[in-house]
Amino acid sequence: AYASQVSSTLIQGDSHVIGAGKSQAVLSKVWNKVVDAVDSVSDNTGLKR
């Protein structure tokens, strides 16, 4: 999904800013859950982002 590609790019780009790998991993998990939710809603409703 488009949001997944954007989020992975943003997370990779921010990794050097965040610094700590552990916090990045937590943020990645949380963000991925958000992205999955958005993707499932948009898929179910047929909306294009």
C-alpha positions as CSV (number, residue, x, y, z in Angstrom):
1,A,0.0,0.0,0.0
2,Y,1.1,3.6,-0.6
3,A,1.0,4.5,3.1
4,S,3.3,1.6,3.9
5,Q,5.9,2.8,1.4
6,V,5.8,6.3,2.7
7,S,6.0,5.3,6.3
8,S,8.9,3.0,5.8
9,T,10.8,5.8,4.0
10,L,10.0,8.3,6.7
11,I,11.1,5.8,9.5
12,Q,14.3,5.1,7.7
13,G,15.0,8.8,7.1
14,D,14.3,9.6,10.8
15,S,16.4,6.7,12.2
16,H,19.6,8.9,12.5
17,V,17.5,11.6,14.2
18,I,15.9,9.3,16.7
19,G,19.3,7.8,17.4
20,A,18.2,5.0,19.7
21,G,17.4,1.8,17.8
22,K,15.1,0.6,20.5
23,S,12.8,3.7,20.3
24,Q,12.8,3.5,16.5
25,A,11.7,-0.1,16.6
26,V,8.8,0.8,19.0
27,L,7.8,3.7,16.8
28,S,7.9,1.5,13.7
29,K,5.6,-1.1,15.3
30,V,3.1,1.6,16.4
31,W,3.2,3.4,13.1
32,N,2.8,0.1,11.2
33,K,-0.3,-0.6,13.2
34,V,-1.7,2.8,12.3
35,V,-0.8,2.3,8.6
36,D,-2.4,-1.1,8.6
37,A,-5.6,0.3,10.0
38,V,-5.7,3.1,7.5
39,D,-5.0,0.7,4.7
40,S,-7.8,-1.7,5.7
41,V,-10.3,1.1,6.1
42,S,-9.4,2.6,2.7
43,D,-9.5,-0.9,1.1
44,N,-12.9,-1.6,2.6
45,T,-14.4,1.7,1.6
46,G,-12.7,1.7,-1.8
47,L,-11.1,5.1,-1.2
48,K,-7.9,6.1,-2.9
49,R,-5.3,8.0,-1.0
